[in-house]
Amino acid sequence: MAIDLFSIGRFTVHGYGLMIGIGYVLAVLIGGYRTKKLGLSEEDFTNIAICVLIFGWMGGKLLFLLVNIKSFIRDPLPLLGSEGFVVYGGIITGILSIFVYCKIKKLSFLSYMDMMAPAVAINQGFGRMGCFMAGCCYGKPTDSHFGVVFPEGCLAPAGIRLIPTQLISAAFDLAMAVFLIMMTRKLKYRGTVSGLYLMMYGVGRFIIEIFRDDVDRGMIGTLSTSQFISIFMVIFAAGYLYFVYKKKPATEYTSPA
């Protein structure tokens, strides 16, 4: 567990960034494979993956700055230069970028959402492993043998046994990715896989936030910012799935998954 893994001259490899990079590469490989299986365009998948990377990062960074708006106003440079990122911001702008691209290219938004959902979950899982390496997004103190003690130099408090919320989140994200890939073969209508992703992630994120103890997440009343967004994510997912099944003749898969 360390923020910096090693340096070559002035170039430093950070654990968080490395895991995000590995997760993105795996997501692209799996997404490319699923693109072929779903009978979609590989060129459009590549373009969408780039859009999601760029706009997802921008959205995650923007929400991080909004959550820490007071600190940002006082001294913006440290926050702009940090690796701070709020996943929900990336999810929202990532979905918007897919929608806009599909609208412009006259493609099936639901099909490309289904293709991207498990890949995004995989990237998130590896991102949480990066959080664990850096010590951010840490959990509350615990006496459990499953607790983790972070060393000096991490973002988490050192020498205190903490709930490993990062690893729990990583395991949940990766298990969700496997589940969604398996369910693709069984689900008949386009949009179901991505709707399940949004529903499951919203519920899982709300629960894991209960056990987190990092103080820079922002609060809206008694809820963390992510818990507040999770409520609307679950409501949106329910409406999304309702639309999919209401329009099922128009959203039926025409090619094998």
Backbone as a ProteinNet text record, in pm:
[ID]
protein_1_A
[PRIMARY]
MAIDLFSIGRFTVHGYGLMIGIGYVLAVLIGGYRTKKLGLSEEDFTNIAICVLIFGWMGGKLLFLLVNIKSFIRDPLPLLGSEGFVVYGGIITGILSIFVYCKIKKLSFLSYMDMMAPAVAINQGFGRMGCFMAGCCYGKPTDSHFGVVFPEGCLAPAGIRLIPTQLISAAFDLAMAVFLIMMTRKLKYRGTVSGLYLMMYGVGRFIIEIFRDDVDRGMIGTLSTSQFISIFMVIFAAGYLYFVYKKKPATEYTSPA
[TERTIARY]
84.1	0	88.3	86	166	110.8	114.3	67.3	158.3	290.9	389.1	453.8	453.6	512.8	661.6	700.9	842.9	859.3	981.6	1012.1	1123.9	1113.1	1219.9	1252.4	1361.2	1391.5	1283.6	1225.3	1118.5	980.9	975.3	847.5	818.1	704.9	664.1	538.2	539.2	422.4	341.7	219.3	130.4	42.4	21.6	-59.1	-199.9	-262	-399.2	-408.1	-319.4	-321.1	-291.6	-199.7	-165.2	-285.9	-357.2	-471.6	-585.2	-604.2	-703.9	-666.9	-537.3	-491.9	-513.9	-479.3	-499.6	-648.4	-729.8	-874	-929.9	-880.6	-930	-891.2	-768	-723.5	-808.1	-830.5	-914.1	-1057.4	-1108.2	-1243.7	-1254.6	-1152.6	-1153.2	-1146.3	-1062	-1049.6	-1180.7	-1240.2	-1366.1	-1479.9	-1479.6	-1581.1	-1570.6	-1446.4	-1426.6	-1477.6	-1453.2	-1501.5	-1653.5	-1714.2	-1860.6	-1921.3	-1849.2	-1897.1	-1921	-1825	-1839.7	-1956	-1966.4	-2070.6	-2210.1	-2221.8	-2351	-2378.7	-2284.9	-2304.5	-2300.1	-2220.4	-2210.1	-2083.7	-2072.4	-1959.3	-1836.5	-1724.3	-1600.3	-1546.4	-1564.3	-1519.1	-1595.3	-1726	-1806.9	-1774.3	-1746.5	-1706.7	-1579.7	-1481.3	-1355.5	-1380.8	-1462.8	-1493.9	-1567	-1661.2	-1735.8	-1644.4	-1552.2	-1459.1	-1373.2	-1330.8	-1250.6	-1334.4	-1459.7	-1549.5	-1575.6	-1600.6	-1626.9	-1504.8	-1385.6	-1262.2	-1246.4	-1262.6	-1240.4	-1348.6	-1474.4	-1583.7	-1611	-1584.4	-1598	-1498.9	-1375.1	-1273.5	-1311.6	-1356.2	-1394.1	-1510.1	-1609.5	-1723.9	-1686.4	-1600.9	-1556	-1476.2	-1392.6	-1311.4	-1398.8	-1495.8	-1583	-1664.7	-1719.4	-1797.9	-1709.7	-1585.7	-1490.7	-1467.2	-1452.4	-1430.9	-1555.5	-1673.6	-1797.7	-1816	-1781.2	-1791.3	-1697.6	-1582.2	-1482.2	-1474.6	-1590.6	-1593.8	-1530	-1549.4	-1492.6	-1340.3	-1283.2	-1136.9	-1086.6	-1165.1	-1125.6	-1120.8	-1219.5	-1222.4	-1104.4	-1071.1	-959.7	-826	-806.5	-677.9	-701.1	-726.9	-767	-657	-533.1	-426.2	-405.2	-402.4	-383.4	-491	-615.8	-723.7	-718.7	-681.9	-670.2	-558.3	-453.4	-338.5	-347.6	-450.8	-463.3	-528.7	-530.2	-597.1	-742.3	-793.1	-930	-1031.3	-1128.9	-1223.5	-1347	-1466.4	-1591.3	-1654.2	-1669.9	-1713.9	-1846.3	-1939.8	-2071.7	-2065.4	-1974.8	-1959	-1917.4	-1826.9	-1782.4	-1893.5	-1975.6	-2086.2	-2186.3	-2222.4	-2323	-2276.3	-2155.1	-2106.6	-2071.1	-2031.7	-2004.8	-2131.2	-2242.7	-2370.4	-2415.6	-2398.9	-2437.6	-2356.3	-2226.2	-2142.1	-2184.7	-2223.5	-2273.1	-2403.5	-2492.3	-2621.8	-2603.7	-2520.1	-2499	-2435	-2333.4	-2267	-2366.1	-2445	-2541.8	-2649.4	-2686.2	-2786.7	-2732.3	-2608.7	-2547.8	-2528.7	-2481.9	-2452.5	-2574.2	-2687.2	-2811	-2791.5	-2734	-2708.7	-2804	-2810.8	-2894.2	-2824.9	-2875.2	-2818.6	-2822	-2934	-2947.9	-2846.4	-2819.2	-2722.8	-2582.9	-2541.9	-2406.6	-2395.7	-2504.3	-2504	-2484.6	-2554.5	-2540.2	-2399.1	-2341.5	-2205.3	-2105	-2125.5	-2029.1	-2043	-2163	-2188.7	-2092.9	-2074.9	-1980.9	-1836.7	-1801.1	-1664.9	-1639.9	-1739.1	-1726.5	-1713.6	-1790.4	-1783.1	-1643.6	-1583.1	-1447.2	-1348	-1360.7	-1271.9	-1288.3	-1411.6	-1436.9	-1374.6	-1384.3	-1325.6	-1176.3	-1106.7	-962.2	-931.1	-1019.6	-1001.7	-1007.5	-1096.4	-1105.6	-982.2	-922.9	-794.5	-688.8	-694.4	-603.7	-629.1	-756.6	-791.7	-728.5	-732.9	-675.2	-524.4	-458.1	-313.5	-277.9	-360.4	-332.9	-382.1	-483.1	-538.2	-657	-702.8	-819.5	-947.7	-1060.5	-1191.4	-1192.6	-1123.8	-1108.2	-1232.8	-1240	-1355.9	-1340.1	-1441.5	-1443	-1353.1	-1310	-1230.9	-1308.6	-1238.3	-1302.7	-1210	-1267.3	-1190	-1186.5	-1250.2	-1257.3	-1120	-1100.2	-975.4	-964.4	-1075.9	-1074.8	-1036	-1014.2	-972	-831.1	-798.1	-667.2	-599.9	-470.9	-392.5	-304	-322.9	-244.3	-115.5	-6.6	119.6	125.7	229.7	253.5	274.6	232.7	252.1	129.6	25.9	-99.8	-198.2	-306.3	-406.6	-493.6	-499.4	-577.1	-499.2	-569.8	-500.9	-411.7	-288.2	-192.5	-207.7	-182.1	-178.3	-313.6	-421.5	-556.4	-620.1	-682.1	-748.9	-879.8	-890	-1004.2	-1077.8	-1206.6	-1282.9	-1230	-1192.2	-1135.8	-1245.7	-1309.2	-1420.6	-1377.7	-1250.7	-1202.8	-1207.3	-1159.7	-1157.3	-1297.7	-1384.6	-1524	-1588.9	-1564.6	-1619.6	-1563.9	-1433.5	-1369.6	-1430.5	-1447.6	-1506	-1649.2	-1724.1	-1862.3	-1866	-1781.9	-1781.1	-1744.6	-1641.9	-1598.5	-1702.1	-1763.3	-1869	-1988.3	-2018.9	-2128.6	-2098.7	-1974	-1935.3	-1956.2	-1913.1	-1929.9	-2078.2	-2156.7	-2301	-2366.3	-2330.5	-2391.2	-2354.3	-2229.1	-2187.2	-2264	-2280.5	-2355.4	-2502.1	-2558.8	-2700	-2728.4	-2627.6	-2647.8	-2702.5	-2658.8	-2703.3	-2848.6	-2899	-3032.1	-3137.6	-3092.9	-3186.6	-3223.3	-3348.5	-3399.3	-3398	-3406.9	-3429.4	-3309.2	-3280	-3171	-3202	-3100.8	-3116.8	-3128.4	-3157.9	-3174.3	-3041.6	-2935.2	-2804.3	-2758.6	-2767.6	-2724.4	-2818.1	-2948.1	-3041.2	-3010.4	-2975.8	-2937.1	-2808.2	-2715.4	-2590.2	-2619.8	-2700.4	-2731	-2802.6	-2894.5	-2968.5	-2875.3	-2795.9	-2707	-2599.7	-2543.6	-2438.3	-2494.3	-2613.8	-2674.4	-2699.2	-2754.8	-2781.8	-2651.1	-2555.8	-2428.8	-2351.6	-2352.6	-2278.8	-2342.1	-2474.9	-2542.1	-2500.9	-2496.1	-2463.8	-2318.9	-2226.5	-2083.8	-2049.6	-2123.7	-2098.4	-2121.8	-2208.3	-2236.7	-2110.5	-2021.7	-1903	-1777.4	-1789.1	-1672.9	-1654.5	-1530	-1499.7	-1413.1	-1384.6	-1308.2	-1397.3	-1337.2	-1416.9	-1437.8	-1376.8	-1382.9	-1485.8	-1593.3	-1692.6	-1807.4	-1819.4	-1931	-2055.6	-2139.8	-2261.4	-2379.8	-2493.5	-2620.7	-2716	-2730.6	-2804.7	-2727.2	-2793.2	-2727.6	-2667.9	-2685.3	-2634.8	-2507	-2418.6	-2303.5	-2351.5	-2270.3	-2308	-2340.4	-2258.8	-2280.2	-2407.5	-2441.8	-2567.9	-2686.8	-2676.4	-2782.6	-2801.9	-2691.7	-2700.3	-2749.8	-2711.2	-2753	-2903.7	-2971.2	-3117	-3176.3	-3126.2	-3177.1	-3131.6	-3013.8	-2966.2	-3058.7	-3100	-3189.6	-3326	-3376.2	-3504	-3493.6	-3383	-3361.2	-3353.1	-3281.4	-3266.4	-3401.3	-3486.3	-3619.5	-3700.3	-3694.8	-3764.8	-3706.2	-3576.1	-3503.4	-3547.7	-3553.8	-3596.5	-3744.6	-3824.2	-3966.5	-3982	-3905.3	-3909.6	-3868.3	-3761.3	-3711.9	-3820.7	-3887	-3987.4	-4120.1	-4147.7	-4268.2	-4252.5	-4130.1	-4101.4	-4038.8	-4061.5	-3987.4	-3991.7	-4097.6	-4088.2	-3978.8	-3955.5	-3856.6	-3716.5	-3705.9	-3574.3	-3525.1	-3586.9	-3545.6	-3415	-3325.2	-3198.6	-3225.4	-3151.3	-3164.1	-3043.6	-2941.9	-2822.8	-2786.7	-2720.7	-2688	-2587.7	-2596.6	-2502.7	-2385.9
-118.4	0	124.4	198.2	318.2	403.6	535.9	626	617	624.2	615.5	477.4	409.2	276.2	283.5	357.4	374.1	492.5	537.6	652.2	617.1	668.6	658.4	801	854.6	995	1080.8	1169.4	1256	1191.6	1075.3	1007.3	914.3	936.4	854.7	776.3	647.1	562.2	557.2	605	606.1	481.3	421.5	300.9	321.5	433	460.8	472	552.1	571	442.9	360.8	234.8	141.6	129.5	39.8	90	221.8	278.9	244	256.1	224.9	78.7	-11.5	-155.3	-184.2	-125.2	-146	-97.6	16.6	70.5	-19.6	-69.2	-158.7	-285.6	-345.5	-465.7	-436.2	-319.7	-281.6	-269.7	-211.7	-197.3	-333.8	-422.8	-556.3	-634.3	-631.2	-703.3	-636.8	-504.2	-432.3	-461.4	-469.7	-502.6	-641.2	-736.2	-873.2	-876.4	-805.1	-802.4	-728.4	-632.8	-561.3	-658.5	-748.7	-849.5	-943.7	-987.3	-1082.4	-1022.9	-892.8	-826.7	-775	-796.5	-753.9	-604	-533.9	-388.6	-347.6	-219.4	-166.2	-148.9	-210	-196.6	-54.1	10.7	150	241.1	222.6	304.8	273.9	146.9	112.9	187.3	189.2	259.4	407.5	469	611.3	636.4	548.2	563.5	545.7	447.7	424.1	547.6	614.3	737	849.1	861.2	963.8	942.5	816.7	785.5	816.1	783.6	812.8	962.5	1040.9	1185.9	1252.7	1231.6	1301.2	1240.4	1110.5	1048.9	1107.4	1124.9	1185.2	1329.1	1402.6	1542.3	1552.3	1464.3	1466.7	1428.9	1326.3	1284.7	1392.4	1462.1	1570.2	1689.5	1720.4	1834.1	1812.4	1692.1	1664.7	1666.5	1620.7	1627.4	1772.3	1860.8	2002.4	2064.5	2022.6	2075.9	2029.8	1903.7	1851.7	1927.2	1967.9	2039.4	2186.3	2245.6	2378.8	2485.3	2473.9	2574.3	2571.3	2451.1	2437.8	2482.6	2452.3	2489.4	2640.5	2709.6	2855.9	2917.1	2859.1	2911.7	2890.3	2771.8	2738.2	2631.4	2672.4	2576.5	2484.5	2528.9	2451.6	2311.9	2297.1	2161.3	2062.7	2108	2018.4	1987.6	2086.6	2063.7	1965.5	1970.4	1883	1748.3	1728.5	1602.6	1496	1371.3	1262.4	1246.6	1348.5	1343.2	1321.4	1235.3	1194.5	1138.6	1177.1	1121.4	1036.9	907.8	812.7	852.5	899.8	932.6	1040.9	1135.1	1236.9	1174.6	1075.5	1005.9	922.9	857.9	777.6	865.3	978	1065.9	1121.7	1177.7	1235.1	1126	1008	896.5	853.6	841.6	804.5	911.1	1036.9	1145.4	1142.3	1110.8	1106.1	991.9	876.6	764.7	804.3	868.7	908.9	1006.3	1106.8	1207.8	1144.5	1059.3	994.3	908.7	827.9	740.6	822.4	935.2	1021.3	1078.5	1125.1	1184	1078.5	960.2	854.2	766.8	796.6	720.9	571.5	546.1	410.2	375.7	248.7	204	236.2	336.7	377	262.6	190	81.1	-29.6	-60.1	-166	-129.6	-6.3	34.5	54.4	92.8	99	-40.2	-139.8	-277.6	-329.2	-293.9	-338.4	-275.8	-149.4	-77.7	-108.3	-144.2	-155.9	-249.9	-376.5	-463.4	-412.6	-351.4	-297.9	-185.2	-98.9	10.7	-44.7	-148.4	-208.9	-266.4	-325.9	-379	-266.2	-158	-43.7	13.2	19.4	69.2	-22.3	-153.4	-247.9	-228.3	-212.3	-189.3	-50.9	44.5	176.6	172.1	89.6	74.7	4.7	-84.8	-142.3	-32	60.6	174.7	260.5	276.8	350.3	283.1	150.2	75.3	98.2	99.7	121.2	261.1	359.1	496.4	524.3	446.2	467.4	560.8	606.6	694.8	611.6	679.6	611.6	504.8	530.5	430.8	419.7	308.9	279.5	324.5	296.6	333.6	240.1	284.6	197.1	72.8	-39.5	-165.9	-252.3	-342.3	-440.3	-574.9	-582.6	-708.5	-751.2	-883.9	-936.7	-906.8	-871.1	-837.3	-691.1	-617.2	-478.4	-468.9	-352.6	-328.6	-211	-224.5	-116.2	-56.5	70.7	137.7	194.2	189.8	244	395.7	455.8	598.3	621.6	738.7	772.2	750.6	685.9	668.1	778.6	788.9	890.6	852.4	723	677.4	700.9	713.9	726.7	605.1	628.6	518.8	456.8	325.5	257.1	225.5	245.5	218.9	110.9	11.7	-93.6	-39	-42.3	16.9	-86.9	-64.7	-149.2	-127.8	-234	-217.2	-192.8	-76.5	-45.2	-46.4	-14.3	-14.2	-154.3	-253.2	-390.3	-449.1	-411.1	-456.1	-401.3	-272.6	-211.1	-277.2	-306.3	-369.6	-506.7	-585	-718.2	-709.2	-613.6	-595.1	-556.3	-462.7	-417.1	-529.5	-607.4	-715.8	-828	-858.8	-960.2	-913.3	-785.1	-729.5	-741.5	-716	-727.5	-869.8	-968	-1109.1	-1142.7	-1098.4	-1124.8	-1065.3	-942.7	-876.6	-946.2	-990.3	-1062.7	-1193.9	-1264.3	-1390.4	-1367	-1258.7	-1231	-1186.6	-1136.3	-1092.4	-1204.6	-1326.4	-1441	-1478	-1435.3	-1476.8	-1368.1	-1242.7	-1132.2	-1105.3	-1078.6	-1071.1	-929.8	-828.8	-694.1	-602.4	-523.5	-426.7	-325.4	-292	-196	-260.5	-390.8	-458.2	-467.6	-501.3	-516.4	-384.1	-276	-145.7	-95.9	-127.3	-89.6	-159.9	-288.3	-363.2	-307.7	-269.1	-209.6	-84.2	5.5	130.1	103.3	7.7	-27.2	-86.5	-185.9	-254.3	-161.3	-79.4	11.9	113.9	165.9	264.3	208.3	87	24	-8.4	-69.5	-106.8	13.7	121.8	242	306.5	307	364.2	289.1	156.1	74.2	92.2	87.8	95.3	231.3	335.8	468.5	472.2	383.7	378.5	344.8	267.5	217.8	299.1	400.8	484.5	593	638.7	735.8	850.9	856	969.4	1093	1206.4	1325.6	1417.2	1388.5	1480.9	1438	1369	1319.2	1416.2	1516.8	1608.9	1548.8	1632.5	1586.4	1670.7	1604.4	1671.7	1624.2	1704.4	1661.9	1552.2	1441.1	1328.7	1228.6	1253.9	1163.3	1218.2	1126.8	1170.9	1208.6	1284.2	1323.8	1202.2	1096.9	977	903	902.6	840.8	917.3	1050.2	1134.1	1105.8	1097.4	1068	926.3	833.5	693.3	678.6	756.6	750	781.3	887.4	926.8	829.1	768.8	669.2	547.9	502.4	386.8	420.5	541	583.6	589.8	646.4	654.8	515.5	424.2	287.5	217.1	239.6	178.5	228.4	359.9	416	367.6	354.8	305.8	163.7	77.1	-61.8	-68.8	18.2	22.3	58.1	155	194.8	78.1	7	-106	-211.6	-247.2	-354.1	-306.2	-178	-123.6	-121.7	-94.8	-86.8	-216	-326.3	-449.2	-495.3	-475.9	-517.5	-442.5	-316	-234.3	-251.8	-319.2	-331.3	-473.7	-562.6	-702.3	-718.8	-801.5	-829.8	-904.2	-864.7	-931.2	-1017.5	-1013.7	-1096.4	-1162.7	-1279.3	-1350.4	-1273.5	-1287.8	-1222.3	-1310.3
0	0	0	-109.4	-120.8	-233	-213.2	-317.4	-439.1	-417	-524.2	-523.3	-638.4	-646.6	-672.3	-776.6	-807.2	-902	-914.8	-1002.1	-1097.5	-1218.1	-1317.3	-1359.3	-1304	-1326.6	-1262.9	-1342.9	-1293.4	-1306.5	-1370	-1391.5	-1275.1	-1209.1	-1094.8	-1128.4	-1098.6	-1120.6	-991.2	-997.3	-881.1	-883.1	-767.2	-759.1	-809.2	-772.7	-814.1	-966.2	-1024.8	-1168.9	-1245.1	-1191.9	-1257.3	-1260.8	-1149.9	-1145.2	-1233.7	-1238.1	-1329	-1473.4	-1506.4	-1641.2	-1676.7	-1583.2	-1606.8	-1624.8	-1539.5	-1548.7	-1681.3	-1729.4	-1856.7	-1973.2	-1972	-2079.6	-2082	-1964.2	-1955.8	-2000.8	-1962.1	-2001.1	-2152.8	-2215.3	-2361.7	-2429.1	-2376.9	-2436.3	-2425.4	-2306.8	-2286.5	-2363.9	-2365.1	-2441.4	-2590.1	-2641.8	-2782.5	-2816.3	-2726.4	-2747.2	-2748.6	-2651.8	-2643.7	-2763	-2817.1	-2935.5	-3050.6	-3071.4	-3177.5	-3147.1	-3021.5	-2984.6	-3001	-2976.5	-2987.1	-3127.7	-3219.5	-3357.8	-3376.8	-3295.2	-3303.3	-3377.5	-3405.1	-3480.8	-3391.7	-3432.4	-3355.4	-3362.4	-3475.7	-3489.2	-3394.9	-3389	-3299.4	-3153.2	-3123.2	-2986.8	-2947.1	-3037.1	-3008.9	-2983	-3066.3	-3049.1	-2917.4	-2884.8	-2759.8	-2639.2	-2646.7	-2535.8	-2510.2	-2617.5	-2603.3	-2543.1	-2590.8	-2537	-2388.2	-2351.1	-2210.4	-2124.6	-2176.4	-2102.4	-2078	-2183.6	-2173	-2088.7	-2127.9	-2058.4	-1920.7	-1906	-1774.9	-1675.8	-1720.9	-1633.4	-1599	-1699.7	-1675.5	-1576	-1592	-1501.3	-1359.3	-1346.5	-1214.1	-1144.8	-1221.5	-1164.6	-1126.9	-1212.8	-1185.3	-1058.7	-1041.7	-921.1	-797.4	-810.3	-698.2	-657.1	-755.4	-724.7	-662.7	-709.2	-652.4	-508.4	-481.3	-345.4	-251.5	-305.1	-225.2	-266.8	-295.4	-354.1	-263.6	-132.4	-41.5	-45.2	-40.6	-48.5	-185.3	-289.8	-425.5	-441.7	-383.6	-392.7	-317.6	-200.4	-121.6	-192.2	-245.7	-307.7	-414.8	-539.3	-642.6	-692.4	-694.5	-758.2	-698.1	-564.4	-509.4	-552.8	-559.7	-599.3	-748.7	-828.3	-972.7	-1003.8	-924.1	-947.7	-879.6	-796.4	-723.4	-810.3	-758.6	-829	-782	-712.9	-662.1	-773.4	-745.1	-848.5	-779.8	-828	-775.8	-886.1	-859.6	-962.2	-1024.7	-943.8	-996.7	-1104.7	-1088.5	-1191.8	-1323.5	-1316	-1435.6	-1498.6	-1415.2	-1466.9	-1541.9	-1481.1	-1541.1	-1675	-1677.9	-1804.1	-1904.3	-1854.3	-1944.7	-2017	-1944.6	-2004.8	-2104.6	-2067.6	-2157.4	-2286.1	-2274.3	-2393.8	-2486.2	-2428.5	-2509.1	-2578.4	-2504.2	-2560.6	-2676.8	-2656.1	-2760.8	-2884.1	-2862.3	-2975.5	-3054.1	-2983.9	-3051	-3122.2	-3063.8	-3126.5	-3256.8	-3253.7	-3373.1	-3482.3	-3442.7	-3539.3	-3570.3	-3505.5	-3525.3	-3495.2	-3378.3	-3331.8	-3217.3	-3182.7	-3071.1	-2938.9	-2869.4	-2740.3	-2640.4	-2635.1	-2539.5	-2565.4	-2691.6	-2725	-2678.1	-2703	-2664.3	-2513	-2448.8	-2302.7	-2243.7	-2298.5	-2250.7	-2272.1	-2384.4	-2414.5	-2317.4	-2281.4	-2198.9	-2049.8	-2003	-1859.1	-1785.9	-1830.7	-1758.6	-1766.1	-1879.5	-1894.1	-1794.6	-1776.9	-1679.8	-1538.2	-1506.2	-1372.9	-1346.4	-1449.9	-1435.5	-1409.1	-1484.3	-1463.7	-1323.5	-1275.2	-1139.9	-1035.1	-1058.3	-964.1	-948.7	-1059.4	-1053.3	-996.9	-1023.8	-965	-813	-757.9	-611.8	-555.3	-633.7	-590.2	-581	-675.7	-670.4	-548.4	-512.3	-390.3	-268.2	-266.5	-154.5	-146.1	-261.4	-263.2	-214	-249.1	-206.9	-65.6	-20.2	113.4	117.2	-0.6	-2	9.1	28.2	36	145	254.9	360.5	448.5	523.2	606.1	750.5	827	968.2	1049.5	1166.1	1253.5	1292.7	1307.2	1340.3	1425.2	1503.5	1579.7	1508.8	1394.3	1320.1	1268.7	1260.8	1204	1055.3	993.6	850.9	827.5	935.4	921.8	865.5	812.2	749.8	818.5	844.8	904.1	795.9	767.2	663.8	723.9	648.6	697.3	679.1	731.6	708.8	559.5	513.6	373.5	286.9	342.3	270.1	308.6	234.4	264	383.4	415.5	530.3	660	772.7	901.7	926.5	964.3	984.3	1123	1130.5	1258.9	1319.3	1243.9	1294.4	1207.6	1269.7	1192.3	1134.9	1002.7	933.5	848.2	827.6	736.4	594.6	523.1	387.1	284	293	203.3	56.7	32.2	-106.7	-166.5	-89.7	-139.6	-148.7	-55.4	-62	-188.3	-215.8	-336.8	-462.1	-461.8	-577.6	-604.3	-497.7	-512.6	-564.9	-513.6	-559.4	-706.9	-748	-887.2	-982.8	-947.8	-1035.3	-1040.3	-924.5	-922.1	-1005.1	-997.5	-1076.5	-1225.6	-1265.5	-1406	-1456.8	-1377.1	-1415.3	-1426.8	-1330	-1330.5	-1455.1	-1489.2	-1605.1	-1735.3	-1746	-1865.9	-1879.2	-1767.4	-1769.6	-1803.4	-1750	-1772.6	-1915.2	-1986.5	-2123.9	-2210.3	-2183.3	-2262	-2232.6	-2117.7	-2075.8	-2094.5	-2099.6	-2109.3	-2254.6	-2277.6	-2414.7	-2471	-2385.4	-2434.4	-2412.3	-2513.5	-2504.5	-2394.1	-2316.7	-2208.2	-2071.5	-2067.6	-1937.9	-1863.6	-1934.5	-1870.1	-1808.9	-1886.6	-1834.9	-1725.4	-1737	-1631.1	-1500.6	-1509.6	-1389.8	-1330	-1417.3	-1367.7	-1286	-1340.6	-1271.1	-1138.2	-1139.7	-1018.2	-912.8	-952.7	-858.3	-804.8	-893.1	-846.4	-748.1	-778.4	-689.2	-550.1	-543.3	-413.5	-341.3	-414.5	-353.6	-302.9	-380.3	-339.2	-216.4	-210.9	-94.3	32.1	22.9	139.8	181.4	86	122	181.8	142.8	198.4	349.1	399.8	543	622.5	561.4	631.7	601	516.5	485.3	590.9	603.9	708.9	659.4	528.4	477.4	479.3	507.5	538.2	418.1	303.9	190.8	86.3	130.9	36.3	15.1	101	92.5	157.4	215.6	281.8	236.9	220.1	194.1	303.3	405.8	524	595	620.4	687.3	587.7	459	355.9	293.1	254.1	176.6	37.1	-35.8	-171.3	-257.3	-244.7	-325.5	-286	-157.3	-114.3	-171.9	-170.3	-223.9	-372.4	-447	-590.5	-612.7	-524.1	-538.2	-538.7	-456.2	-450.9	-587.7	-649.7	-781.2	-889.3	-870.9	-966.2	-967.5	-849.8	-840.6	-900.5	-872	-930.2	-1082.5	-1132.2	-1276.8	-1337.6	-1270.2	-1320.9	-1328.2	-1228.6	-1229.5	-1348.6	-1374	-1489	-1620.2	-1623.2	-1741.3	-1775.2	-1674.8	-1696.1	-1733.5	-1674.2	-1709.7	-1857.2	-1903.9	-2044.8	-2134.4	-2094.6	-2173.9	-2192	-2083.3	-2090.9	-2148.9	-2135.3	-2197.9	-2348.8	-2394.9	-2538.5	-2590.3	-2524.9	-2554.8	-2700.6	-2777.4	-2917	-2992.5	-2953.6	-3022.4	-2965.5	-2851.7	-2788.3	-2781.2	-2856.1	-2852.9	-2928.8	-2873	-2940.2	-3070.7	-3173	-3301.7	-3331.9	-3243.5	-3262.9	-3131.1	-3131.4	-3008	-2925.2	-2789.2	-2698.7	-2671.9
[MASK]
+++++++++++++++++++++++++++++++++++++++++++++++++++++++++++++++++++++++++++++++++++++++++++++++++++++++++++++++++++++++++++++++++++++++++++++++++++++++++++++++++++++++++++++++++++++++++++++++++++++++++++++++++++++++++++++++++++++++++++++++++++++++++++++++++

